[in-house]
Amino acid sequence: MFWRDNPRRWRREEEFRRTFELIAGVDEVGRGALAGPVVAAAVILPKDFDHPELNDSKCLRPEQREELYEIIVSEAIAWAVARIENAEIDEIGILKASLKAMASALEGLSTRPQLALIDGRFITPWAGLQKAIIDGDALCRSIAAASIVAKVTRDRLMQQAAQSFPVYGFEKHKGYATRQHLEALKAHGPCPLHRLSFRPVAEVQPEELRSVRRSPGRLVFAP
């Protein structure tokens, strides 16, 4: 794998470490899903932290993510997760919900970072110094760590959701628009976890319900 063999793999974060010691990496998962929350994580790693398997969560097998999750949360200086539920996503839109989740994860850290590195194009509403980095989960080890924590957290939530709503197969696709999920939507309609403002979900709702706005959801933090 290119990044694993590249000695400058984490070059962007190393640039910032010349000035800042406490750097939080921030990432989110679930932005494109049709159901469930968007989940964000913020992680402050020790300066000398590294692991040969550390990578963007999308490039890892589930077993690797689970193993790295346990290592990250046990060795991190601080970490936190936040989630925005589907109802609030419908209310404020997925971009605002994602940025709000990332800001909330930063607020939940037990140690305040000197700098937050945000994966993507946009900074968050968090009141602190931050930098948006495109492809940050491939360039910054702390963002890669945050992507793993967020992904494992959300996958576990969707596996729990599958027990309450077994007809949708959430344990397999985690709420994303697979053929199985779309066929289940057509057959059964949306459940309370679906994002009613997303087109594939809206299309299977009765016409009179398509314009109904939903009330905001909850924020949930983990230490």
N, CA and C atoms as a LAMMPS dump frame, in Angstrom:
ITEM: TIMESTEP
0
ITEM: NUMBER OF ATOMS
669
ITEM: BOX BOUNDS ff ff ff
-5.0000000000000000e+02 5.0000000000000000e+02
-5.0000000000000000e+02 5.0000000000000000e+02
-5.0000000000000000e+02 5.0000000000000000e+02
ITEM: ATOMS id mol type element x y z
1 1 1 N 0.852 -1.201 0
2 1 2 C 0 0 0
3 1 3 C 0.883 1.244 0
4 2 1 N 0.537 2.21 -0.847
5 2 2 C 1.398 3.385 -1.039
6 2 3 C 1.678 4.109 0.267
7 3 1 N 0.607 4.405 1.025
8 3 2 C 0.813 5.229 2.221
9 3 3 C 1.661 4.511 3.258
10 4 1 N 1.514 3.198 3.346
11 4 2 C 2.262 2.456 4.351
12 4 3 C 3.753 2.454 4.038
13 5 1 N 4.092 2.526 2.75
14 5 2 C 5.494 2.484 2.355
15 5 3 C 6.105 3.863 2.16
16 6 1 N 5.342 4.9 2.352
17 6 2 C 5.8 6.263 2.099
18 6 3 C 6.317 6.884 3.397
19 7 1 N 7.603 7.212 3.484
20 7 2 C 8.141 7.781 4.726
21 7 3 C 7.549 9.141 5.065
22 8 1 N 6.926 9.818 4.08
23 8 2 C 6.306 11.129 4.344
24 8 3 C 4.793 10.991 4.491
25 9 1 N 4.362 9.821 4.902
26 9 2 C 2.945 9.5 4.962
27 9 3 C 2.133 10.515 5.755
28 10 1 N 2.654 10.931 6.895
29 10 2 C 1.923 11.855 7.775
30 10 3 C 2.523 13.255 7.712
31 11 1 N 2.973 13.67 6.556
32 11 2 C 3.757 14.897 6.425
33 11 3 C 2.992 16.151 6.847
34 12 1 N 1.693 16.222 6.584
35 12 2 C 0.954 17.447 6.912
36 12 3 C 0.901 17.656 8.422
37 13 1 N 0.651 16.604 9.164
38 13 2 C 0.6 16.764 10.612
39 13 3 C 1.978 17.103 11.173
40 14 1 N 3.023 16.517 10.624
41 14 2 C 4.365 16.798 11.117
42 14 3 C 4.731 18.268 10.936
43 15 1 N 4.211 18.889 9.895
44 15 2 C 4.457 20.323 9.706
45 15 3 C 3.901 21.126 10.876
46 16 1 N 2.698 20.791 11.327
47 16 2 C 2.065 21.527 12.414
48 16 3 C 2.704 21.199 13.761
49 17 1 N 3.287 20.017 13.892
50 17 2 C 3.894 19.632 15.172
51 17 3 C 5.185 20.39 15.461
52 18 1 N 5.7 21.095 14.5
53 18 2 C 6.847 21.953 14.771
54 18 3 C 6.451 23.131 15.654
55 19 1 N 5.158 23.466 15.652
56 19 2 C 4.664 24.618 16.414
57 19 3 C 3.743 24.208 17.558
58 20 1 N 2.944 23.156 17.35
59 20 2 C 1.928 22.769 18.322
60 20 3 C 2.192 21.359 18.845
61 21 1 N 1.974 21.177 20.13
62 21 2 C 2.159 19.857 20.737
63 21 3 C 0.839 19.116 20.854
64 22 1 N -0.221 19.823 21.296
65 22 2 C -1.529 19.192 21.472
66 22 3 C -2.38 19.443 20.234
67 23 1 N -2.395 18.456 19.359
68 23 2 C -3.135 18.553 18.099
69 23 3 C -4.244 17.513 18.116
70 24 1 N -5.46 17.961 17.835
71 24 2 C -6.593 17.042 17.733
72 24 3 C -6.91 16.788 16.274
73 25 1 N -7.037 15.536 15.915
74 25 2 C -7.549 15.175 14.606
75 25 3 C -9.047 14.965 14.709
76 26 1 N -9.784 15.402 13.697
77 26 2 C -11.25 15.325 13.737
78 26 3 C -11.757 14.776 12.404
79 27 1 N -12.682 13.824 12.497
80 27 2 C -13.292 13.269 11.291
81 27 3 C -14.702 12.813 11.628
82 28 1 N -15.502 12.599 10.569
83 28 2 C -16.873 12.137 10.762
84 28 3 C -17.152 10.974 9.817
85 29 1 N -18.178 10.189 10.168
86 29 2 C -18.648 9.116 9.302
87 29 3 C -20.17 9.127 9.288
88 30 1 N -20.715 8.58 8.217
89 30 2 C -22.167 8.473 8.109
90 30 3 C -22.817 9.607 7.353
91 31 1 N -22.021 10.454 6.749
92 31 2 C -22.592 11.61 6.058
93 31 3 C -23.49 11.182 4.896
94 32 1 N -23.127 10.138 4.178
95 32 2 C -23.904 9.735 3.018
96 32 3 C -24.924 8.645 3.278
97 33 1 N -25.069 8.23 4.52
98 33 2 C -26.012 7.16 4.834
99 33 3 C -27.456 7.65 4.738
100 34 1 N -28.376 6.728 4.545
101 34 2 C -29.804 7.047 4.494
102 34 3 C -30.467 6.923 5.861
103 35 1 N -29.765 6.319 6.806
104 35 2 C -30.345 6.088 8.123
105 35 3 C -29.268 6.194 9.194
106 36 1 N -29.709 6.486 10.411
107 36 2 C -28.8 6.568 11.535
108 36 3 C -28.15 7.931 11.671
109 37 1 N -27.345 8.099 12.704
110 37 2 C -26.714 9.392 12.964
111 37 3 C -25.47 9.614 12.13
112 38 1 N -25.027 10.856 12.091
113 38 2 C -23.669 11.154 11.661
114 38 3 C -22.835 11.2 12.936
115 39 1 N -21.686 10.557 12.932
116 39 2 C -20.843 10.421 14.124
117 39 3 C -19.486 11.043 13.845
118 40 1 N -19.028 11.867 14.767
119 40 2 C -17.713 12.502 14.647
120 40 3 C -16.85 12.105 15.836
121 41 1 N -15.545 12.091 15.606
122 41 2 C -14.586 11.817 16.682
123 41 3 C -13.475 12.847 16.639
124 42 1 N -12.967 13.18 17.819
125 42 2 C -11.789 14.03 17.97
126 42 3 C -10.78 13.258 18.811
127 43 1 N -9.533 13.22 18.363
128 43 2 C -8.507 12.435 19.041
129 43 3 C -7.228 13.253 19.146
130 44 1 N -6.673 13.327 20.347
131 44 2 C -5.345 13.907 20.564
132 44 3 C -4.388 12.758 20.857
133 45 1 N -3.456 12.521 19.947
134 45 2 C -2.49 11.438 20.114
135 45 3 C -1.209 11.949 20.764
136 46 1 N -0.499 11.07 21.475
137 46 2 C 0.844 11.442 21.919
138 46 3 C 1.729 11.742 20.714
139 47 1 N 2.704 12.594 20.903
140 47 2 C 3.554 13.022 19.786
141 47 3 C 4.252 11.86 19.112
142 48 1 N 4.617 10.838 19.888
143 48 2 C 5.367 9.718 19.323
144 48 3 C 4.483 8.535 18.928
145 49 1 N 3.162 8.727 18.928
146 49 2 C 2.273 7.62 18.593
147 49 3 C 2.389 7.265 17.111
148 50 1 N 2.478 5.977 16.822
149 50 2 C 2.367 5.491 15.453
150 50 3 C 2.061 4.006 15.519
151 51 1 N 1.544 3.498 14.447
152 51 2 C 1.219 2.082 14.354
153 51 3 C 1.291 1.707 12.881
154 52 1 N 1.892 0.584 12.551
155 52 2 C 2.077 0.246 11.13
156 52 3 C 0.775 0.071 10.355
157 53 1 N -0.328 -0.226 11.063
158 53 2 C -1.61 -0.421 10.382
159 53 3 C -2.469 0.84 10.37
160 54 1 N -2.026 1.905 11.023
161 54 2 C -2.842 3.114 11.099
162 54 3 C -3.085 3.659 9.701
163 55 1 N -4.358 3.944 9.389
164 55 2 C -4.714 4.401 8.066
165 55 3 C -6.13 4.97 8.116
166 56 1 N -6.535 5.598 7.035
167 56 2 C -7.922 6.001 6.874
168 56 3 C -8.805 4.786 7.105
169 57 1 N -9.878 4.947 7.88
170 57 2 C -10.72 3.808 8.25
171 57 3 C -11.289 3.09 7.032
172 58 1 N -11.515 3.817 5.941
173 58 2 C -12.087 3.194 4.732
174 58 3 C -11.127 2.199 4.097
175 59 1 N -9.848 2.291 4.411
176 59 2 C -8.833 1.412 3.827
177 59 3 C -8.545 0.188 4.686
178 60 1 N -9.254 0.047 5.785
179 60 2 C -8.989 -1.028 6.729
180 60 3 C -10.129 -2.037 6.766
181 61 1 N -9.796 -3.271 7.073
182 61 2 C -10.81 -4.295 7.305
183 61 3 C -11.47 -4.05 8.664
184 62 1 N -12.706 -4.51 8.844
185 62 2 C -13.38 -4.312 10.14
186 62 3 C -12.551 -4.809 11.32
187 63 1 N -11.872 -5.948 11.146
188 63 2 C -11.07 -6.483 12.247
189 63 3 C -9.904 -5.552 12.591
190 64 1 N -9.301 -4.947 11.573
191 64 2 C -8.213 -3.996 11.816
192 64 3 C -8.734 -2.757 12.539
193 65 1 N -9.89 -2.267 12.116
194 65 2 C -10.453 -1.081 12.77
195 65 3 C -10.738 -1.347 14.247
196 66 1 N -11.311 -2.501 14.538
197 66 2 C -11.623 -2.832 15.929
198 66 3 C -10.348 -2.892 16.775
199 67 1 N -9.308 -3.509 16.239
200 67 2 C -8.038 -3.608 16.971
201 67 3 C -7.422 -2.228 17.185
202 68 1 N -7.406 -1.424 16.139
203 68 2 C -6.827 -0.086 16.252
204 68 3 C -7.658 0.811 17.153
205 69 1 N -8.963 0.651 17.126
206 69 2 C -9.827 1.423 18.022
207 69 3 C -9.391 1.245 19.477
208 70 1 N -9.202 0.004 19.883
209 70 2 C -8.821 -0.264 21.276
210 70 3 C -7.46 0.343 21.604
211 71 1 N -6.532 0.288 20.672
212 71 2 C -5.207 0.873 20.895
213 71 3 C -5.307 2.395 21
214 72 1 N -6.061 2.994 20.095
215 72 2 C -6.172 4.461 20.07
216 72 3 C -6.808 4.991 21.344
217 73 1 N -7.937 4.416 21.758
218 73 2 C -8.637 4.969 22.927
219 73 3 C -7.866 4.706 24.222
220 74 1 N -7.002 3.695 24.222
221 74 2 C -6.22 3.423 25.434
222 74 3 C -4.959 4.277 25.507
223 75 1 N -4.421 4.703 24.354
224 75 2 C -3.163 5.445 24.348
225 75 3 C -3.324 6.934 24.064
226 76 1 N -4.488 7.354 23.619
227 76 2 C -4.697 8.771 23.306
228 76 3 C -4.601 9.637 24.559
229 77 1 N -4.099 10.844 24.387
230 77 2 C -4.13 11.827 25.475
231 77 3 C -5.569 12.164 25.824
232 78 1 N -6.406 12.291 24.805
233 78 2 C -7.838 12.525 24.997
234 78 3 C -8.565 12.127 23.729
235 79 1 N -9.824 11.709 23.885
236 79 2 C -10.661 11.406 22.731
237 79 3 C -12.114 11.602 23.113
238 80 1 N -12.93 11.893 22.127
239 80 2 C -14.362 12.075 22.365
240 80 3 C -15.105 11.838 21.069
241 81 1 N -16.351 11.414 21.196
242 81 2 C -17.216 11.274 20.029
243 81 3 C -18.5 12.055 20.262
244 82 1 N -19.133 12.454 19.176
245 82 2 C -20.433 13.112 19.234
246 82 3 C -21.273 12.617 18.075
247 83 1 N -22.574 12.621 18.243
248 83 2 C -23.457 12.174 17.18
249 83 3 C -24.619 13.132 17.021
250 84 1 N -25.032 13.312 15.796
251 84 2 C -26.237 14.075 15.492
252 84 3 C -27.241 13.09 14.892
253 85 1 N -28.408 13.031 15.494
254 85 2 C -29.396 12.05 15.073
255 85 3 C -30.042 12.425 13.74
256 86 1 N -30.696 11.443 13.139
257 86 2 C -31.316 11.634 11.825
258 86 3 C -32.359 12.741 11.818
259 87 1 N -33.085 12.923 12.911
260 87 2 C -34.104 13.967 12.94
261 87 3 C -33.487 15.35 12.802
262 88 1 N -32.364 15.572 13.476
263 88 2 C -31.713 16.881 13.36
264 88 3 C -31.032 17.041 12.007
265 89 1 N -30.556 15.956 11.443
266 89 2 C -30.013 16.022 10.09
267 89 3 C -31.085 16.519 9.123
268 90 1 N -32.309 15.994 9.267
269 90 2 C -33.417 16.459 8.438
270 90 3 C -33.716 17.932 8.677
271 91 1 N -33.502 18.389 9.893
272 91 2 C -33.844 19.763 10.26
273 91 3 C -32.827 20.781 9.746
274 92 1 N -31.541 20.472 9.876
275 92 2 C -30.525 21.487 9.563
276 92 3 C -29.676 21.146 8.339
277 93 1 N -29.806 19.929 7.813
278 93 2 C -29.016 19.53 6.659
279 93 3 C -27.765 18.778 7.069
280 94 1 N -27.279 17.928 6.18
281 94 2 C -26.183 17.034 6.538
282 94 3 C -24.855 17.764 6.71
283 95 1 N -24.583 18.806 5.94
284 95 2 C -23.313 19.512 6.099
285 95 3 C -23.237 20.182 7.47
286 96 1 N -24.277 20.94 7.832
287 96 2 C -24.281 21.591 9.145
288 96 3 C -24.245 20.564 10.264
289 97 1 N -24.946 19.464 10.076
290 97 2 C -24.956 18.421 11.102
291 97 3 C -23.571 17.815 11.279
292 98 1 N -22.878 17.58 10.171
293 98 2 C -21.531 17.005 10.248
294 98 3 C -20.567 17.949 10.957
295 99 1 N -20.61 19.224 10.605
296 99 2 C -19.721 20.206 11.233
297 99 3 C -20.066 20.393 12.706
298 100 1 N -21.361 20.362 13.024
299 100 2 C -21.773 20.478 14.422
300 100 3 C -21.297 19.282 15.231
301 101 1 N -21.379 18.09 14.654
302 101 2 C -20.903 16.898 15.353
303 101 3 C -19.412 16.988 15.622
304 102 1 N -18.637 17.461 14.642
305 102 2 C -17.192 17.582 14.83
306 102 3 C -16.857 18.626 15.888
307 103 1 N -17.571 19.746 15.87
308 103 2 C -17.358 20.77 16.901
309 103 3 C -17.7 20.23 18.28
310 104 1 N -18.77 19.463 18.363
311 104 2 C -19.183 18.899 19.643
312 104 3 C -18.179 17.875 20.153
313 105 1 N -17.6 17.109 19.244
314 105 2 C -16.553 16.167 19.66
315 105 3 C -15.355 16.909 20.227
316 106 1 N -14.969 18.016 19.604
317 106 2 C -13.866 18.831 20.125
318 106 3 C -14.195 19.379 21.507
319 107 1 N -15.435 19.832 21.686
320 107 2 C -15.839 20.351 22.993
321 107 3 C -15.827 19.258 24.059
322 108 1 N -16.022 18.018 23.643
323 108 2 C -16.061 16.925 24.602
324 108 3 C -14.705 16.417 25.054
325 109 1 N -13.62 16.905 24.46
326 109 2 C -12.288 16.456 24.86
327 109 3 C -11.956 16.904 26.278
328 110 1 N -11.348 16.014 27.044
329 110 2 C -10.97 16.357 28.416
330 110 3 C -9.753 17.275 28.454
331 111 1 N -8.971 17.295 27.392
332 111 2 C -7.822 18.197 27.245
333 111 3 C -8.061 19.072 26.033
334 112 1 N -7.958 20.381 26.188
335 112 2 C -8.217 21.272 25.063
336 112 3 C -7.008 21.31 24.131
337 113 1 N -7.2 21.038 22.847
338 113 2 C -6.078 21.064 21.909
339 113 3 C -5.658 22.49 21.563
340 114 1 N -4.409 22.632 21.204
341 114 2 C -3.924 23.923 20.708
342 114 3 C -4.338 24.154 19.268
343 115 1 N -4.561 23.062 18.539
344 115 2 C -4.943 23.129 17.139
345 115 3 C -5.793 21.91 16.815
346 116 1 N -6.829 22.128 16.006
347 116 2 C -7.644 21.021 15.509
348 116 3 C -7.461 20.903 14.004
349 117 1 N -7.166 19.701 13.548
350 117 2 C -7.045 19.413 12.124
351 117 3 C -8.322 18.702 11.684
352 118 1 N -9.07 19.327 10.778
353 118 2 C -10.387 18.859 10.378
354 118 3 C -10.299 18.206 9.006
355 119 1 N -10.79 16.984 8.885
356 119 2 C -10.791 16.336 7.579
357 119 3 C -11.829 16.987 6.672
358 120 1 N -11.41 17.379 5.474
359 120 2 C -12.35 17.947 4.52
360 120 3 C -12.045 19.382 4.155
361 121 1 N -13.058 20.058 3.626
362 121 2 C -12.895 21.413 3.097
363 121 3 C -13.306 22.518 4.07
364 122 1 N -14.015 22.163 5.141
365 122 2 C -14.633 23.181 5.979
366 122 3 C -14.172 23.068 7.428
367 123 1 N -14.02 24.205 8.08
368 123 2 C -13.798 24.204 9.516
369 123 3 C -15.147 24.134 10.228
370 124 1 N -15.101 23.939 11.528
371 124 2 C -16.313 23.709 12.318
372 124 3 C -16.661 24.943 13.15
373 125 1 N -17.813 24.936 13.822
374 125 2 C -18.169 26.055 14.704
375 125 3 C -17.394 26.091 16.023
376 126 1 N -16.491 25.168 16.234
377 126 2 C -15.708 25.135 17.482
378 126 3 C -14.895 26.416 17.63
379 127 1 N -14.875 26.958 18.848
380 127 2 C -14.177 28.223 19.117
381 127 3 C -12.721 27.958 19.473
382 128 1 N -11.949 27.611 18.484
383 128 2 C -10.528 27.348 18.683
384 128 3 C -9.817 27.356 17.354
385 129 1 N -8.487 27.331 17.402
386 129 2 C -7.691 27.346 16.187
387 129 3 C -7.857 26.021 15.451
388 130 1 N -8.18 26.085 14.159
389 130 2 C -8.401 24.859 13.406
390 130 3 C -8.015 25.054 11.95
391 131 1 N -7.751 23.931 11.3
392 131 2 C -7.33 23.93 9.903
393 131 3 C -8.029 22.782 9.192
394 132 1 N -8.707 23.087 8.084
395 132 2 C -9.328 22.053 7.266
396 132 3 C -8.305 21.492 6.292
397 133 1 N -8.242 20.168 6.184
398 133 2 C -7.259 19.508 5.333
399 133 3 C -7.969 18.485 4.454
400 134 1 N -7.957 18.707 3.162
401 134 2 C -8.536 17.754 2.23
402 134 3 C -7.705 16.473 2.243
403 135 1 N -8.382 15.335 2.275
404 135 2 C -7.715 14.029 2.39
405 135 3 C -6.872 13.95 3.655
406 136 1 N -7.348 14.609 4.696
407 136 2 C -6.588 14.642 5.943
408 136 3 C -6.379 13.285 6.566
409 137 1 N -7.309 12.338 6.34
410 137 2 C -7.144 11.014 6.941
411 137 3 C -6.019 10.212 6.29
412 138 1 N -5.487 10.715 5.174
413 138 2 C -4.318 10.087 4.551
414 138 3 C -3.042 10.864 4.811
415 139 1 N -3.15 12.072 5.377
416 139 2 C -1.996 12.939 5.566
417 139 3 C -1.679 13.236 7.025
418 140 1 N -2.636 12.97 7.923
419 140 2 C -2.467 13.301 9.343
420 140 3 C -2.839 12.088 10.188
421 141 1 N -1.9 11.638 11.014
422 141 2 C -2.173 10.433 11.792
423 141 3 C -3.316 10.641 12.783
424 142 1 N -3.452 11.85 13.338
425 142 2 C -4.523 12.07 14.305
426 142 3 C -5.895 12.057 13.637
427 143 1 N -5.982 12.522 12.398
428 143 2 C -7.256 12.448 11.671
429 143 3 C -7.567 11.001 11.312
430 144 1 N -6.547 10.245 10.903
431 144 2 C -6.759 8.823 10.63
432 144 3 C -7.274 8.109 11.871
433 145 1 N -6.699 8.438 13.027
434 145 2 C -7.152 7.834 14.278
435 145 3 C -8.602 8.219 14.566
436 146 1 N -8.947 9.483 14.331
437 146 2 C -10.326 9.931 14.555
438 146 3 C -11.287 9.218 13.611
439 147 1 N -10.864 8.981 12.375
440 147 2 C -11.74 8.293 11.427
441 147 3 C -12.039 6.873 11.893
442 148 1 N -11.064 6.229 12.499
443 148 2 C -11.26 4.871 13.01
444 148 3 C -12.209 4.873 14.196
445 149 1 N -12.001 5.793 15.129
446 149 2 C -12.871 5.862 16.31
447 149 3 C -14.31 6.163 15.892
448 150 1 N -14.489 7.095 14.978
449 150 2 C -15.836 7.443 14.526
450 150 3 C -16.494 6.273 13.801
451 151 1 N -15.739 5.601 12.931
452 151 2 C -16.286 4.496 12.153
453 151 3 C -16.695 3.333 13.038
454 152 1 N -15.841 2.935 13.962
455 152 2 C -16.169 1.817 14.849
456 152 3 C -17.372 2.169 15.713
457 153 1 N -17.406 3.394 16.223
458 153 2 C -18.536 3.817 17.049
459 153 3 C -19.837 3.74 16.268
460 154 1 N -19.848 4.273 15.058
461 154 2 C -21.089 4.277 14.282
462 154 3 C -21.49 2.863 13.852
463 155 1 N -20.53 2.055 13.456
464 155 2 C -20.852 0.679 13.08
465 155 3 C -21.507 -0.071 14.233
466 156 1 N -21.018 0.138 15.426
467 156 2 C -21.611 -0.523 16.591
468 156 3 C -23.037 -0.031 16.825
469 157 1 N -23.259 1.256 16.634
470 157 2 C -24.611 1.801 16.786
471 157 3 C -25.579 1.183 15.777
472 158 1 N -25.122 1.031 14.536
473 158 2 C -25.995 0.48 13.505
474 158 3 C -26.225 -1.022 13.708
475 159 1 N -25.256 -1.706 14.275
476 159 2 C -25.459 -3.11 14.607
477 159 3 C -26.514 -3.252 15.699
478 160 1 N -26.503 -2.333 16.656
479 160 2 C -27.553 -2.327 17.682
480 160 3 C -28.913 -2 17.066
481 161 1 N -28.915 -1.05 16.115
482 161 2 C -30.171 -0.672 15.46
483 161 3 C -30.771 -1.847 14.704
484 162 1 N -29.926 -2.716 14.18
485 162 2 C -30.414 -3.873 13.432
486 162 3 C -31.254 -4.799 14.294
487 163 1 N -31 -4.812 15.584
488 163 2 C -31.777 -5.665 16.483
489 163 3 C -33.207 -5.137 16.641
490 164 1 N -33.362 -3.815 16.575
491 164 2 C -34.695 -3.224 16.705
492 164 3 C -35.444 -3.187 15.377
493 165 1 N -34.694 -3.088 14.264
494 165 2 C -35.309 -2.978 12.938
495 165 3 C -34.647 -3.99 11.998
496 166 1 N -34.889 -5.283 12.211
497 166 2 C -34.134 -6.325 11.495
498 166 3 C -34.412 -6.396 9.996
499 167 1 N -35.527 -5.868 9.527
500 167 2 C -35.873 -6.045 8.111
501 167 3 C -34.976 -5.244 7.179
502 168 1 N -34.234 -4.258 7.7
503 168 2 C -33.449 -3.385 6.831
504 168 3 C -32.012 -3.853 6.616
505 169 1 N -31.52 -4.749 7.447
506 169 2 C -30.149 -5.235 7.281
507 169 3 C -29.09 -4.222 7.679
508 170 1 N -29.37 -3.393 8.674
509 170 2 C -28.412 -2.363 9.086
510 170 3 C -27.06 -2.942 9.489
511 171 1 N -27.052 -4.173 9.996
512 171 2 C -25.791 -4.766 10.433
513 171 3 C -24.846 -5.005 9.259
514 172 1 N -25.38 -5.054 8.035
515 172 2 C -24.557 -5.304 6.852
516 172 3 C -24.108 -4.015 6.177
517 173 1 N -25.04 -3.111 5.929
518 173 2 C -24.708 -1.906 5.151
519 173 3 C -24.603 -0.639 5.986
520 174 1 N -24.932 -0.721 7.288
521 174 2 C -24.793 0.401 8.225
522 174 3 C -25.607 1.645 7.81
523 175 1 N -26.68 1.405 7.053
524 175 2 C -27.566 2.509 6.693
525 175 3 C -27.294 3.128 5.343
526 176 1 N -26.283 2.647 4.622
527 176 2 C -25.966 3.207 3.307
528 176 3 C -26.896 2.622 2.235
529 177 1 N -26.861 3.216 1.061
530 177 2 C -27.844 2.915 0.008
531 177 3 C -27.425 1.712 -0.832
532 178 1 N -27.378 0.555 -0.232
533 178 2 C -27.135 -0.665 -0.985
534 178 3 C -28.443 -1.144 -1.616
535 179 1 N -28.328 -2.102 -2.525
536 179 2 C -29.536 -2.655 -3.154
537 179 3 C -30.454 -3.27 -2.095
538 180 1 N -29.868 -4.004 -1.15
539 180 2 C -30.667 -4.619 -0.094
540 180 3 C -31.441 -3.565 0.693
541 181 1 N -30.761 -2.466 1.024
542 181 2 C -31.403 -1.416 1.813
543 181 3 C -32.521 -0.749 1.018
544 182 1 N -32.278 -0.441 -0.24
545 182 2 C -33.302 0.218 -1.061
546 182 3 C -34.514 -0.684 -1.274
547 183 1 N -34.285 -1.973 -1.454
548 183 2 C -35.408 -2.898 -1.605
549 183 3 C -36.218 -3.002 -0.317
550 184 1 N -35.531 -2.985 0.832
551 184 2 C -36.238 -3.021 2.11
552 184 3 C -37.043 -1.744 2.327
553 185 1 N -36.495 -0.614 1.907
554 185 2 C -37.231 0.653 2.007
555 185 3 C -38.519 0.602 1.185
556 186 1 N -38.422 0.08 -0.026
557 186 2 C -39.608 -0.005 -0.881
558 186 3 C -40.646 -0.944 -0.288
559 187 1 N -40.179 -2.025 0.32
560 187 2 C -41.097 -3.029 0.854
561 187 3 C -41.737 -2.612 2.176
562 188 1 N -40.967 -1.906 3.024
563 188 2 C -41.432 -1.639 4.383
564 188 3 C -41.595 -0.154 4.705
565 189 1 N -41.096 0.715 3.825
566 189 2 C -41.111 2.138 4.136
567 189 3 C -40.038 2.476 5.155
568 190 1 N -39.88 3.752 5.493
569 190 2 C -38.837 4.157 6.454
570 190 3 C -39.184 3.796 7.885
571 191 1 N -38.137 3.604 8.68
572 191 2 C -38.291 3.4 10.116
573 191 3 C -37.893 4.686 10.829
574 192 1 N -38.023 4.768 12.155
575 192 2 C -37.684 6.006 12.873
576 192 3 C -36.231 6.451 12.75
577 193 1 N -35.339 5.605 12.231
578 193 2 C -33.936 5.979 12.087
579 193 3 C -33.609 6.559 10.712
580 194 1 N -34.541 6.522 9.789
581 194 2 C -34.257 6.991 8.437
582 194 3 C -34.291 8.51 8.335
583 195 1 N -33.47 9.019 7.43
584 195 2 C -33.39 10.456 7.163
585 195 3 C -34.435 10.798 6.104
586 196 1 N -35.524 11.378 6.535
587 196 2 C -36.66 11.598 5.651
588 196 3 C -36.379 12.626 4.567
589 197 1 N -35.353 13.453 4.752
590 197 2 C -35.026 14.473 3.756
591 197 3 C -34.144 13.944 2.636
592 198 1 N -33.638 12.728 2.768
593 198 2 C -32.777 12.152 1.732
594 198 3 C -33.653 11.526 0.645
595 199 1 N -33.309 11.763 -0.601
596 199 2 C -34.196 11.432 -1.715
597 199 3 C -34.684 9.99 -1.73
598 200 1 N -33.814 8.975 -1.604
599 200 2 C -34.336 7.605 -1.665
600 200 3 C -35.349 7.299 -0.569
601 201 1 N -35.226 7.974 0.575
602 201 2 C -36.186 7.782 1.657
603 201 3 C -37.446 8.583 1.377
604 202 1 N -37.291 9.816 0.932
605 202 2 C -38.447 10.672 0.636
606 202 3 C -39.334 10.05 -0.433
607 203 1 N -38.726 9.366 -1.382
608 203 2 C -39.492 8.806 -2.491
609 203 3 C -40.411 7.671 -2.088
610 204 1 N -40.16 7.043 -0.927
611 204 2 C -41.024 5.945 -0.496
612 204 3 C -41.994 6.378 0.595
613 205 1 N -42.026 7.673 0.908
614 205 2 C -42.975 8.196 1.873
615 205 3 C -44.272 8.59 1.183
616 206 1 N -45.401 8.533 1.908
617 206 2 C -46.634 9.073 1.356
618 206 3 C -46.46 10.555 1.026
619 207 1 N -47.098 11.018 -0.022
620 207 2 C -46.938 12.389 -0.498
621 207 3 C -47.187 13.411 0.593
622 208 1 N -48.196 13.168 1.442
623 208 2 C -48.562 14.17 2.451
624 208 3 C -47.526 14.305 3.558
625 209 1 N -46.589 13.346 3.647
626 209 2 C -45.577 13.394 4.705
627 209 3 C -44.246 13.94 4.216
628 210 1 N -44.085 14.146 2.925
629 210 2 C -42.772 14.491 2.384
630 210 3 C -42.291 15.871 2.799
631 211 1 N -43.192 16.775 3.115
632 211 2 C -42.794 18.127 3.484
633 211 3 C -42.797 18.361 4.982
634 212 1 N -43.072 17.316 5.754
635 212 2 C -43.119 17.467 7.214
636 212 3 C -41.711 17.658 7.755
637 213 1 N -41.493 18.703 8.532
638 213 2 C -40.199 18.94 9.168
639 213 3 C -40.177 18.234 10.503
640 214 1 N -39.021 17.717 10.855
641 214 2 C -38.911 16.938 12.084
642 214 3 C -38.142 17.728 13.127
643 215 1 N -38.398 17.412 14.383
644 215 2 C -37.764 18.144 15.481
645 215 3 C -36.322 17.701 15.644
646 216 1 N -35.446 18.591 16.207
647 216 2 C -34.025 18.248 16.378
648 216 3 C -33.825 17.043 17.275
649 217 1 N -32.715 16.333 17.027
650 217 2 C -32.375 15.175 17.838
651 217 3 C -31.425 15.542 18.97
652 218 1 N -30.741 14.517 19.495
653 218 2 C -29.898 14.698 20.658
654 218 3 C -28.421 14.669 20.281
655 219 1 N -27.612 15.266 21.142
656 219 2 C -26.166 15.093 21.078
657 219 3 C -25.776 14.091 22.157
658 220 1 N -24.894 13.176 21.811
659 220 2 C -24.446 12.184 22.787
660 220 3 C -22.922 12.172 22.766
661 221 1 N -22.319 12.221 23.929
662 221 2 C -20.862 12.251 24.027
663 221 3 C -20.359 10.99 24.704
664 222 1 N -19.127 10.608 24.395
665 222 2 C -18.452 9.524 25.097
666 222 3 C -17.105 10.043 25.561
667 223 1 N -16.689 9.719 26.768
668 223 2 C -15.398 10.193 27.266
669 223 3 C -14.237 9.51 26.556
